Amino acid sequence: INTVNGSLCYIYFSTTLTLFQHGATVSFHSIRYRVEQKSGSICRRTTVHKEILVDLNGIMRPGLNAILGPTGSGKSSFLDVLAARKDPAGLSGEVLINGALQPPNFKCLSGYVVQDDIVMGTLTVRENLCFSAALRLSSQISPREKEARVNHLISELALNKVADAKVGTQLIRGISGGERKRTSIGMELIIDPSVLFLDEPTTGLDASTAYSVLLLLKRMAGQGRTIIMSIHQPRYSIYRLFDSLTLLVNGKQVYHGPTQDALDYFANIGYACEAHNNPADFFLDIINGSSAAEPDSLSIEDQLVEKYKNCSYARSLKAELERITRAKDNNIKAKCHTITYNSSFFHQLRWVLWRTFWNLMLNPQTSVAQLAVTTLMAAIVGAIFYGVKDNQSGIQNRFGVLFFITTNQCFSTLSAAELFITERKLFIHEYTSGYYRVSVYFLSKILSDIITQRTVPTILFTCVVYFMIGLKPTVAAFFIFMLTVILVSCAAVSMTMAISADQSVVAVANIFMTISFIFMMIFSGLLVNLKSIMDWLSWLKYLSIPRYGLVALEINEFVGLNVIFYDIIFYRCTGEQHLTFQGIDYSSWGLWHNHIALTLMTLIFLIIAYIKLRFIPKFS
């Protein structure tokens, strides 16, 4: 920072971070976790309880603490339990922080780096860090001080060269995997947490990059932070960086203690590591039963568990855990669901809206492509129905184009299914960490999608199509047409959100929405005469979004229209007569009650979508 004031802020925060980089002692007592699973055939389903974690005890102090084990050993589940991010149903035991129960908002006070780096790829490294600082730091900290903290973290994480480069997406070339991982770590270090959790931080990284990331974590641990991480199979250069090691097999503990003592412990129980063998590989070979040691009546897993329970490490650890339990502060009541926020609703809304709009603008797949497709579609439709006449073919063309427009507006909203699904992990992580409220995220998504993806393309589409086709040449009719098409689009996208809000697979959501729109299209009033439908089915027309839109567009276009018919004789027919034949009330109330219906459907579907988003499981 070049300015004098900026330099002072930088020095201040460098000192502050150094003073408060104190780690916490995390102790876990009799941790058990089990889940219910369905088993058996379709005809005969039974529920069984599967033990994920079994009687885990230990202490993790400031330093680099590693949880090691084969795939399916419960590493990630154990990490989530320690971080208070596991569903409390089926969970027993206690996790203490410095001898006291976890505070109710421990998820917001600690840092948690997920396995898949979920940062906004269209933003730069600096913008992502500024977003985290704006929402997770106290509102009493000035913007200048938050900027100084971001600059300090960029230097500490060695991200200076890529600070203003986009993180990257599938369509945008971005920073490397190691730089992306350090950015994810920086997002959590913004609040200077006393405990930092990392789930498989080396996943997807090459050996050299993984080592550089672990060196960074080791340096931070050396400054006094408590870092707890799960890892699958590290190479030796990474393994020797660990201060504490916890080995798990099928959710059971087979070693917990100093890393440098692990080889001696296993040698004492009959498992000696050969020279030049990687200890991490050696431990996994033992756990998987590939060791050359003599087997006995018990399985390798049971042998290791029993030998650990009877060793000196476990006995001394048990005594220390009993001492911590006796001195425990019981005044804090742990509530795993508590989320606290450091900023107001409107402050959160401003920042989340900024990120959402900026992400849409910088993503060519959702901005440029959307406008290009809309323009092309409008030109094709306008060319097909170009210059409709006031005759019998004109009547057919008008009905056809109005039906196509309403149906197209519904099916074009299928892209909104990805709105919540693709960002599900990002939303759950940021909400759980206290970035923003569910209502803030929902409102920002609604506003950004309706304005940029529905309203703007619809205005463009209407301006092209309306005049090419030659619909009713009045200003009022033009704007009523535009308003109706926008309302149809909003109602359809709201229904799409309501269906997809609790889905996890885009294809499944698309199937549900496609089926719904097809039935709505059938009951829109063009493909079948609604008066001829049986009574027990006719009520479905009130749920048809295209029907309300099509009726409103027909009233807007046909009222006041005079059509010339040439058959055996020459005669004139009015648009009102055609509307009467269709059973449509073409009064002013007949027009606006369709708009009111579309508005009410939009609100109802949005409420359903919010309720679903509010109550989706937010635990792993």
C-alpha positions as CSV (number, residue, x, y, z in Angstrom):
1,I,0.0,0.0,0.0
2,N,1.5,3.3,-1.1
3,T,-0.3,5.9,0.9
4,V,0.8,6.8,4.4
5,N,-2.6,6.0,5.9
6,G,-2.7,2.7,4.0
7,S,0.7,1.8,5.3
8,L,-0.5,2.5,8.8
9,C,-3.5,0.3,8.3
10,Y,-1.3,-2.5,6.9
11,I,1.1,-2.4,9.8
12,Y,-1.9,-2.3,12.3
13,F,-3.5,-5.4,10.8
14,S,-0.2,-7.2,10.5
15,T,0.3,-6.7,14.2
16,T,-3.3,-7.6,15.0
17,L,-3.1,-10.8,13.1
18,T,0.1,-11.8,14.7
19,L,-1.2,-11.1,18.2
20,F,-4.5,-13.0,17.7
21,Q,-3.1,-16.0,15.8
22,H,-3.6,-18.2,18.8
23,G,-4.9,-21.6,18.4
24,A,-7.4,-23.5,20.4
25,T,-7.2,-26.9,22.0
26,V,-9.9,-29.2,20.6
27,S,-10.7,-32.3,22.6
28,F,-13.2,-34.9,21.6
29,H,-14.8,-37.3,24.1
30,S,-16.6,-40.6,23.2
31,I,-17.6,-39.5,19.7
32,R,-20.1,-41.8,18.0
33,Y,-22.0,-41.2,14.9
34,R,-24.4,-43.5,13.1
35,V,-26.9,-43.1,10.2
36,E,-30.0,-44.9,9.1
37,Q,-29.8,-46.8,5.8
38,K,-32.4,-48.6,3.8
39,S,-31.7,-52.2,2.8
40,G,-33.4,-55.2,1.3
41,S,-35.5,-55.5,-1.8
42,I,-38.2,-53.1,-3.0
43,C,-40.9,-55.4,-1.6
44,R,-39.3,-55.7,1.7
45,R,-37.4,-52.7,2.9
46,T,-35.7,-52.6,6.3
47,T,-33.9,-49.8,8.1
48,V,-30.5,-50.6,9.6
49,H,-28.1,-48.4,11.6
50,K,-24.6,-48.0,10.2
51,E,-21.9,-46.9,12.6
52,I,-19.8,-44.2,10.9
53,L,-17.7,-43.2,13.9
54,V,-17.1,-45.5,17.0
55,D,-15.9,-44.2,20.4
56,L,-13.3,-41.6,19.3
57,N,-11.3,-39.8,22.0
58,G,-8.4,-37.4,21.7
59,I,-6.9,-33.9,21.8
60,M,-5.7,-31.7,19.0
61,R,-3.6,-28.8,20.0
62,P,-2.2,-25.8,18.0
63,G,-0.2,-27.2,15.1
64,L,-0.8,-29.3,12.1
65,N,-3.2,-32.1,13.0
66,A,-3.8,-34.8,10.3
67,I,-6.6,-37.4,10.1
68,L,-5.5,-40.2,8.0
69,G,-7.2,-43.4,6.8
70,P,-8.4,-45.3,3.7
71,T,-11.4,-44.3,1.7
72,G,-14.6,-44.8,3.7
73,S,-12.8,-44.7,7.0
74,G,-14.9,-41.8,8.3
75,K,-12.3,-39.0,7.9
76,S,-14.6,-36.4,6.5
77,S,-17.4,-37.3,8.9
78,F,-15.0,-37.0,11.8
79,L,-13.8,-33.6,10.6
80,D,-17.4,-32.4,10.2
81,V,-18.2,-33.5,13.8
82,L,-15.2,-31.5,15.1
83,A,-16.3,-28.5,13.1
84,A,-19.9,-28.7,14.3
85,R,-21.1,-29.2,10.7
86,K,-22.6,-32.7,11.0
87,D,-26.3,-33.4,11.5
88,P,-26.7,-33.9,15.2
89,A,-29.2,-36.7,14.6
90,G,-27.3,-39.9,15.4
91,L,-24.4,-38.1,17.0
92,S,-23.3,-38.6,20.6
93,G,-20.3,-37.4,22.6
94,E,-18.8,-34.0,23.2
95,V,-16.3,-31.7,21.4
96,L,-14.7,-29.2,23.7
97,I,-12.8,-26.0,22.8
98,N,-10.3,-25.0,25.4
99,G,-12.1,-27.2,27.9
100,A,-15.5,-25.7,27.2
101,L,-18.4,-26.8,25.1
102,Q,-18.4,-25.5,21.6
103,P,-20.0,-22.0,21.4
104,P,-23.4,-21.9,19.7
105,N,-21.9,-20.2,16.6
106,F,-18.7,-22.2,16.4
107,K,-19.3,-22.7,12.6
108,C,-19.1,-19.0,12.2
109,L,-16.1,-18.5,14.3
110,S,-13.9,-21.3,12.8
111,G,-12.7,-21.7,9.3
112,Y,-13.7,-24.6,7.1
113,V,-12.1,-25.3,3.7
114,V,-14.2,-27.9,1.7
115,Q,-12.7,-30.5,-0.5
116,D,-14.0,-28.9,-3.7
117,D,-12.8,-25.3,-4.0
118,I,-16.2,-23.5,-4.1
119,V,-15.2,-19.9,-4.9
120,M,-16.9,-17.7,-7.5
121,G,-14.9,-18.4,-10.7
122,T,-15.9,-15.3,-12.6
123,L,-14.5,-13.0,-9.8
124,T,-10.8,-12.2,-9.2
125,V,-8.9,-13.5,-6.2
126,R,-9.1,-10.0,-4.6
127,E,-12.8,-9.7,-5.2
128,N,-13.5,-13.1,-3.6
129,L,-11.5,-12.1,-0.5
130,C,-13.2,-8.7,-0.4
131,F,-16.6,-10.4,-0.5
132,S,-15.6,-12.6,2.5
133,A,-14.2,-9.7,4.4
134,A,-17.3,-7.5,3.8
135,L,-19.7,-10.1,5.1
136,R,-17.8,-12.0,7.8
137,L,-16.0,-9.2,9.5
138,S,-17.7,-6.9,12.0
139,S,-19.6,-3.9,10.6
140,Q,-17.6,-1.8,13.1
141,I,-14.4,-2.4,11.0
142,S,-14.1,0.3,8.4
143,P,-13.8,-0.6,4.7
144,R,-10.2,0.7,4.7
145,E,-9.3,-1.7,7.4
146,K,-11.0,-4.6,5.7
147,E,-9.0,-3.8,2.5
148,A,-5.8,-3.8,4.5
149,R,-6.6,-7.2,5.9
150,V,-7.3,-8.5,2.4
151,N,-4.0,-7.1,1.2
152,H,-2.2,-8.7,4.1
153,L,-3.7,-12.1,3.3
154,I,-2.8,-11.9,-0.3
155,S,0.8,-11.3,0.7
156,E,0.7,-14.0,3.3
157,L,-0.7,-16.6,0.9
158,A,1.7,-15.5,-1.9
159,L,-1.1,-14.5,-4.3
160,N,0.3,-11.1,-5.3
161,K,0.9,-12.1,-8.9
162,V,-2.7,-13.4,-9.4
163,A,-4.5,-11.1,-7.1
164,D,-6.4,-9.4,-9.9
165,A,-6.8,-12.5,-12.1
166,K,-10.1,-14.3,-12.4
167,V,-10.3,-17.6,-10.4
168,G,-11.7,-19.3,-13.5
169,T,-14.6,-21.4,-14.7
170,Q,-15.2,-24.1,-17.3
171,L,-15.4,-21.3,-19.9
172,I,-12.9,-18.8,-18.4
173,R,-9.3,-19.5,-18.1
174,G,-8.2,-18.8,-14.5
175,I,-5.5,-19.4,-11.9
176,S,-3.8,-22.7,-11.1
177,G,-5.1,-25.4,-8.8
178,G,-2.7,-24.5,-6.0
179,E,-3.6,-20.8,-6.3
180,R,-7.2,-21.6,-6.2
181,K,-6.7,-23.7,-3.1
182,R,-4.9,-20.9,-1.4
183,T,-7.7,-18.5,-2.3
184,S,-10.2,-20.9,-0.6
185,I,-8.0,-20.9,2.5
186,G,-7.8,-17.1,2.4
187,M,-11.6,-16.9,2.3
188,E,-11.6,-18.6,5.7
189,L,-8.6,-16.9,7.2
190,I,-10.3,-13.5,6.8
191,I,-11.8,-13.9,10.3
192,D,-8.5,-15.1,11.7
193,P,-10.1,-18.3,13.2
194,S,-8.5,-20.0,16.1
195,V,-9.3,-23.4,14.4
196,L,-9.0,-24.0,10.7
197,F,-10.5,-27.2,9.3
198,L,-9.6,-28.6,5.8
199,D,-11.2,-31.5,4.1
200,E,-8.7,-33.3,1.7
201,P,-6.8,-30.1,0.8
202,T,-4.5,-31.9,-1.7
203,T,-7.3,-33.4,-3.8
204,G,-6.8,-32.6,-7.5
205,L,-3.3,-31.2,-7.0
206,D,-0.1,-32.5,-8.3
207,A,2.6,-33.6,-5.9
208,S,4.6,-30.4,-6.1
209,T,1.5,-28.1,-5.7
210,A,0.2,-30.2,-2.8
211,Y,3.5,-29.9,-1.0
212,S,3.5,-26.1,-1.5
213,V,0.0,-25.9,0.0
214,L,1.0,-28.0,3.0
215,L,4.1,-25.9,3.5
216,L,1.8,-22.9,3.7
217,L,-0.4,-24.6,6.3
218,K,2.7,-25.7,8.3
219,R,3.9,-22.1,8.4
220,M,0.5,-21.0,9.6
221,A,0.4,-23.7,12.2
222,G,3.9,-22.6,13.4
223,Q,2.4,-19.1,14.0
224,G,0.0,-20.6,16.6
225,R,-3.0,-21.7,14.7
226,T,-4.8,-25.0,15.3
227,I,-5.1,-26.7,11.9
228,I,-7.1,-29.9,11.6
229,M,-7.2,-31.7,8.2
230,S,-8.3,-34.9,6.7
231,I,-6.0,-36.5,4.1
232,H,-6.0,-39.7,2.2
233,Q,-2.5,-40.8,1.2
234,P,0.2,-38.1,1.5
235,R,3.7,-38.6,0.3
236,Y,6.6,-38.6,2.8
237,S,7.6,-34.9,2.4
238,I,4.0,-34.0,3.4
239,Y,3.7,-36.6,6.1
240,R,6.7,-35.3,8.0
241,L,5.0,-31.9,8.3
242,F,2.3,-33.2,10.6
243,D,2.5,-32.5,14.3
244,S,-0.3,-34.9,15.3
245,L,-1.7,-38.0,13.6
246,T,-5.0,-39.7,13.9
247,L,-5.4,-43.0,12.1
248,L,-9.0,-44.3,11.4
249,V,-10.2,-47.6,10.0
250,N,-14.0,-48.0,9.5
251,G,-14.6,-45.1,11.9
252,K,-12.5,-46.7,14.7
253,Q,-9.3,-45.2,16.2
254,V,-6.1,-47.2,15.8
255,Y,-3.7,-44.4,16.6
256,H,-3.8,-40.9,18.0
257,G,-0.7,-39.1,19.1
258,P,2.5,-37.3,17.9
259,T,3.4,-38.1,14.3
260,Q,7.1,-38.7,15.1
261,D,6.1,-41.5,17.6
262,A,3.7,-43.4,15.2
263,L,6.4,-45.6,13.6
264,D,7.8,-46.6,17.0
265,Y,4.3,-47.4,18.3
266,F,3.6,-49.7,15.3
267,A,7.0,-51.3,15.6
268,N,6.3,-52.1,19.3
269,I,3.0,-53.9,18.4
270,G,4.7,-56.0,15.7
271,Y,4.5,-53.9,12.6
272,A,7.9,-52.6,11.6
273,C,8.2,-50.2,8.6
274,E,10.8,-51.2,6.0
275,A,13.5,-48.7,5.2
276,H,12.7,-46.1,2.5
277,N,9.0,-46.9,2.8
278,N,6.5,-44.0,3.1
279,P,5.0,-44.2,6.6
280,A,1.6,-43.1,5.3
281,D,1.6,-46.0,2.7
282,F,2.8,-48.3,5.4
283,F,-0.1,-47.4,7.8
284,L,-2.6,-47.9,5.0
285,D,-1.1,-51.3,4.1
286,I,-1.5,-52.4,7.7
287,I,-5.1,-51.1,8.0
288,N,-6.0,-52.8,4.8
289,G,-4.6,-56.1,6.0
290,S,-1.6,-56.1,3.5
291,S,1.1,-56.4,6.2
292,A,3.3,-59.4,6.5
293,A,2.6,-59.6,10.3
294,E,1.2,-62.9,11.6
295,P,-2.6,-62.8,11.8
296,D,-4.5,-64.4,14.7
297,S,-8.2,-65.1,15.4
298,L,-9.1,-61.4,15.3
299,S,-9.2,-59.4,12.1
300,I,-6.4,-56.9,11.5
301,E,-8.9,-54.1,12.2
302,D,-9.9,-55.5,15.6
303,Q,-6.3,-56.2,16.5
304,L,-5.2,-52.6,15.9
305,V,-8.2,-51.2,17.8
306,E,-7.6,-53.4,20.8
307,K,-3.9,-52.8,20.9
308,Y,-4.4,-49.1,20.7
309,K,-6.9,-49.2,23.6
310,N,-4.4,-51.0,25.8
311,C,-1.3,-48.9,24.9
312,S,0.4,-46.2,27.1
313,Y,-0.7,-43.5,24.6
314,A,-4.4,-44.3,25.1
315,R,-4.1,-44.6,28.9
316,S,-2.4,-41.2,29.3
317,L,-4.8,-39.6,26.9
318,K,-7.8,-41.0,28.9
319,A,-6.4,-39.5,32.1
320,E,-6.0,-36.1,30.5
321,L,-9.4,-36.2,28.9
322,E,-11.0,-37.0,32.3
323,R,-9.2,-34.0,33.8
324,I,-10.5,-31.8,31.0
325,T,-14.0,-33.1,31.5
326,R,-13.9,-32.4,35.3
327,A,-12.8,-28.8,34.6
328,K,-15.4,-28.3,31.8
329,D,-17.4,-25.1,31.8
330,N,-21.0,-26.2,31.5
331,N,-22.4,-22.7,31.2
332,I,-22.3,-22.7,27.4
333,K,-25.1,-24.6,25.8
334,A,-24.2,-25.9,22.4
335,K,-26.7,-25.4,19.7
336,C,-25.4,-26.7,16.4
337,H,-28.0,-24.9,14.3
338,T,-27.2,-21.4,15.5
339,I,-25.9,-19.0,12.9
340,T,-24.7,-15.5,13.7
341,Y,-24.1,-12.6,11.3
342,N,-21.7,-9.7,11.5
343,S,-23.6,-7.5,9.1
344,S,-27.1,-6.2,8.6
345,F,-29.7,-7.6,6.1
346,F,-29.3,-4.7,3.7
347,H,-25.5,-4.8,3.8
348,Q,-25.6,-8.5,3.0
349,L,-28.1,-7.9,0.2
350,R,-26.0,-5.2,-1.4
351,W,-22.9,-7.4,-1.5
352,V,-24.6,-10.6,-2.6
353,L,-26.5,-8.7,-5.3
354,W,-23.3,-7.2,-6.5
355,R,-21.6,-10.6,-6.7
356,T,-24.6,-12.2,-8.4
357,F,-25.1,-9.5,-11.0
358,W,-21.4,-9.3,-11.7
359,N,-21.2,-13.1,-12.1
360,L,-24.0,-13.0,-14.6
361,M,-22.4,-10.1,-16.6
362,L,-19.0,-11.9,-16.7
363,N,-20.3,-15.3,-17.6
364,P,-20.7,-15.3,-21.5
365,Q,-22.9,-18.5,-21.2
366,T,-25.6,-16.6,-19.3
367,S,-25.2,-13.1,-20.7
368,V,-24.1,-12.8,-24.3
369,A,-25.4,-16.2,-25.3
370,Q,-28.8,-15.5,-23.8
371,L,-29.2,-12.2,-25.7
372,A,-27.9,-13.8,-28.9
373,V,-30.3,-16.7,-28.7
374,T,-33.2,-14.4,-27.9
375,T,-32.5,-12.1,-30.8
376,L,-32.1,-15.0,-33.2
377,M,-35.4,-16.6,-32.0
378,A,-37.3,-13.3,-32.3
379,A,-36.0,-12.9,-35.9
380,I,-37.0,-16.4,-36.9
381,V,-40.5,-16.1,-35.4
382,G,-40.9,-12.7,-36.9
383,A,-39.9,-14.0,-40.3
384,I,-42.3,-17.0,-40.2
385,F,-45.3,-14.9,-39.2
386,Y,-44.2,-11.7,-41.0
387,G,-46.9,-9.2,-41.8
388,V,-50.1,-11.0,-40.8
389,K,-53.2,-10.1,-42.8
390,D,-56.7,-9.3,-41.7
391,N,-58.1,-12.4,-43.2
392,Q,-58.8,-16.1,-42.3
393,S,-55.1,-17.0,-42.6
394,G,-54.3,-14.0,-40.4
395,I,-56.6,-15.3,-37.7
396,Q,-54.8,-18.7,-37.7
397,N,-51.3,-17.0,-37.7
398,R,-52.3,-14.8,-34.8
399,F,-53.5,-17.7,-32.7
400,G,-50.4,-19.7,-33.7
401,V,-47.8,-17.0,-32.8
402,L,-49.5,-16.0,-29.6
403,F,-49.6,-19.7,-28.5
404,F,-46.0,-20.2,-29.6
405,I,-44.8,-17.1,-27.6
406,T,-46.5,-18.1,-24.4
407,T,-45.3,-21.7,-24.7
408,N,-41.7,-20.6,-25.6
409,Q,-41.6,-18.3,-22.6
410,C,-42.4,-21.3,-20.4
411,F,-39.9,-23.7,-21.8
412,S,-37.2,-21.1,-22.0
413,T,-37.2,-20.9,-18.2
414,L,-35.9,-24.5,-17.9
415,S,-32.4,-22.9,-17.6
416,A,-33.4,-21.5,-14.2
417,A,-33.3,-25.1,-12.8
418,E,-29.6,-24.6,-12.5
419,L,-30.0,-21.4,-10.5
420,F,-29.9,-23.2,-7.1
421,I,-28.6,-26.6,-8.0
422,T,-25.2,-25.6,-9.4
423,E,-24.5,-23.3,-6.5
424,R,-25.9,-25.6,-3.8
425,K,-22.5,-26.4,-2.2
426,L,-21.5,-22.8,-2.3
427,F,-24.7,-21.6,-0.8
428,I,-24.7,-24.2,2.0
429,H,-21.1,-23.5,2.9
430,E,-21.4,-19.7,2.9
431,Y,-24.7,-19.8,4.8
432,T,-23.4,-22.2,7.4
433,S,-20.3,-20.0,7.9
434,G,-22.4,-16.9,8.5
435,Y,-21.9,-15.0,5.3
436,Y,-25.6,-14.2,4.7
437,R,-29.1,-15.1,5.5
438,V,-31.2,-17.5,3.4
439,S,-33.6,-14.6,2.5
440,V,-30.7,-12.5,1.2
441,Y,-29.4,-15.3,-1.1
442,F,-32.9,-16.0,-2.3
443,L,-33.8,-12.4,-3.0
444,S,-30.6,-11.7,-4.8
445,K,-31.1,-14.7,-7.0
446,I,-34.7,-13.8,-7.8
447,L,-33.9,-10.2,-8.6
448,S,-30.9,-11.0,-10.7
449,D,-32.6,-13.7,-12.7
450,I,-35.9,-11.9,-13.3
451,I,-34.1,-8.7,-14.4
452,T,-31.3,-10.0,-16.4
453,Q,-32.6,-13.4,-17.7
454,R,-36.3,-12.7,-18.0
455,T,-37.2,-9.0,-18.3
456,V,-34.4,-7.7,-20.5
457,P,-34.5,-10.6,-23.0
458,T,-38.3,-10.4,-23.1
459,I,-38.2,-6.7,-23.9
460,L,-35.7,-7.4,-26.7
461,F,-37.8,-10.3,-28.0
462,T,-41.0,-8.2,-27.9
463,C,-39.5,-5.2,-29.8
464,V,-38.4,-7.5,-32.6
465,V,-41.3,-9.8,-32.9
466,Y,-44.2,-7.3,-32.4
467,F,-43.4,-5.0,-35.3
468,M,-42.2,-7.7,-37.7
469,I,-45.4,-9.7,-37.3
470,G,-47.5,-6.5,-37.5
471,L,-49.7,-7.0,-34.5
472,K,-52.2,-4.3,-33.3
473,P,-50.4,-0.9,-34.0
474,T,-51.2,1.0,-30.8
475,V,-48.9,2.0,-28.0
476,A,-51.2,0.6,-25.3
477,A,-51.5,-2.8,-27.1
478,F,-47.7,-3.0,-27.4
479,F,-47.0,-2.4,-23.8
480,I,-49.8,-4.7,-22.6
481,F,-48.3,-7.4,-24.9
482,M,-44.9,-6.8,-23.4
483,L,-46.3,-6.9,-19.8
484,T,-48.2,-10.1,-20.4
485,V,-45.1,-11.9,-21.9
486,I,-43.0,-10.8,-18.9
487,L,-45.6,-12.0,-16.4
488,V,-45.8,-15.4,-18.2
489,S,-42.0,-15.7,-18.0
490,C,-41.9,-14.7,-14.3
491,A,-44.7,-17.2,-13.4
492,A,-42.9,-19.9,-15.3
493,V,-39.5,-19.2,-13.8
494,S,-41.1,-19.1,-10.3
495,M,-42.5,-22.5,-10.9
496,T,-39.2,-23.8,-12.1
497,M,-37.5,-22.5,-8.9
498,A,-40.2,-24.0,-6.8
499,I,-39.6,-27.4,-8.4
500,S,-35.8,-27.3,-8.4
501,A,-35.1,-25.6,-5.1
502,D,-34.7,-28.9,-3.2
503,Q,-33.4,-31.0,-6.1
504,S,-29.7,-31.9,-6.4
505,V,-29.7,-33.1,-10.0
506,V,-30.5,-30.7,-12.9
507,A,-31.8,-33.6,-15.1
508,V,-34.4,-34.7,-12.6
509,A,-35.7,-31.2,-12.1
510,N,-35.9,-30.7,-15.9
511,I,-38.0,-33.9,-16.2
512,F,-40.5,-32.6,-13.6
513,M,-40.7,-29.2,-15.2
514,T,-41.0,-30.5,-18.8
515,I,-43.9,-32.7,-17.8
516,S,-45.6,-29.9,-16.0
517,F,-45.3,-27.5,-18.9
518,I,-46.6,-30.1,-21.4
519,F,-49.8,-30.5,-19.3
520,M,-50.1,-26.8,-19.0
521,M,-49.7,-26.4,-22.8
522,I,-52.5,-28.9,-23.4
523,F,-54.9,-26.9,-21.1
524,S,-53.9,-23.5,-22.6
525,G,-57.0,-23.4,-24.8
526,L,-55.6,-23.9,-28.3
527,L,-54.9,-27.6,-28.7
528,V,-58.2,-28.6,-27.2
529,N,-61.5,-26.8,-26.6
530,L,-61.7,-26.4,-22.8
531,K,-65.5,-26.6,-22.8
532,S,-65.3,-30.1,-24.2
533,I,-63.1,-31.4,-21.4
534,M,-64.7,-33.6,-18.7
535,D,-65.6,-31.9,-15.5
536,W,-63.2,-33.9,-13.3
537,L,-60.3,-32.8,-15.5
538,S,-61.4,-29.3,-16.5
539,W,-60.2,-27.8,-13.2
540,L,-56.5,-28.3,-14.4
541,K,-57.0,-25.3,-16.7
542,Y,-56.7,-23.0,-13.6
543,L,-53.2,-24.2,-13.1
544,S,-52.1,-23.5,-16.6
545,I,-49.7,-20.6,-16.9
546,P,-49.8,-20.5,-20.8
547,R,-53.6,-20.3,-20.6
548,Y,-53.6,-17.1,-18.7
549,G,-51.0,-15.6,-20.9
550,L,-52.6,-16.8,-24.1
551,V,-56.1,-15.5,-23.1
552,A,-54.6,-12.1,-22.2
553,L,-52.7,-11.8,-25.5
554,E,-55.8,-12.8,-27.5
555,I,-57.9,-10.2,-25.8
556,N,-55.2,-7.6,-26.4
557,E,-54.9,-8.5,-30.1
558,F,-58.4,-9.4,-31.2
559,V,-60.6,-6.7,-29.5
560,G,-61.3,-4.2,-32.2
561,L,-60.0,-6.4,-35.0
562,N,-62.0,-6.7,-38.2
563,V,-61.4,-9.7,-40.4
564,I,-62.5,-10.2,-44.0
565,F,-63.5,-13.8,-45.0
566,Y,-63.8,-15.0,-48.6
567,D,-65.8,-18.2,-48.9
568,I,-68.9,-18.7,-51.0
569,I,-69.8,-15.2,-50.0
570,F,-67.9,-12.1,-48.9
571,Y,-68.4,-11.1,-45.2
572,R,-66.7,-9.5,-42.3
573,C,-66.1,-10.9,-38.8
574,T,-64.9,-9.1,-35.7
575,G,-62.3,-10.2,-33.3
576,E,-64.8,-10.1,-30.5
577,Q,-66.9,-12.8,-32.2
578,H,-63.9,-15.1,-32.3
579,L,-63.2,-14.5,-28.6
580,T,-66.9,-15.2,-27.8
581,F,-66.6,-18.5,-29.8
582,Q,-63.6,-19.4,-27.7
583,G,-65.5,-18.6,-24.5
584,I,-63.2,-15.8,-23.5
585,D,-64.5,-12.8,-21.5
586,Y,-62.9,-9.8,-23.5
587,S,-63.9,-7.1,-21.1
588,S,-61.3,-5.0,-19.4
589,W,-61.7,-7.2,-16.3
590,G,-61.3,-10.3,-18.5
591,L,-57.9,-8.9,-19.5
592,W,-56.5,-7.9,-16.1
593,H,-57.8,-10.8,-14.1
594,N,-55.3,-13.0,-16.2
595,H,-52.5,-10.6,-15.2
596,I,-53.6,-10.9,-11.5
597,A,-53.7,-14.7,-11.8
598,L,-50.1,-14.7,-13.2
599,T,-48.9,-12.4,-10.5
600,L,-50.5,-14.5,-7.7
601,M,-49.0,-17.7,-9.2
602,T,-45.6,-16.0,-9.3
603,L,-45.8,-15.1,-5.6
604,I,-47.1,-18.5,-4.5
605,F,-44.4,-20.4,-6.4
606,L,-41.7,-18.0,-5.0
607,I,-43.0,-18.7,-1.4
608,I,-42.8,-22.4,-2.1
609,A,-39.2,-22.1,-3.5
610,Y,-38.1,-20.0,-0.4
611,I,-39.6,-22.5,2.0
612,K,-37.8,-25.4,0.2
613,L,-34.5,-23.5,0.2
614,R,-35.0,-22.6,3.9
615,F,-35.4,-26.1,5.0
616,I,-33.1,-28.1,2.8
617,P,-30.6,-30.1,4.8
618,K,-27.6,-27.9,5.5
619,F,-25.5,-30.5,7.1
620,S,-23.3,-33.1,5.4
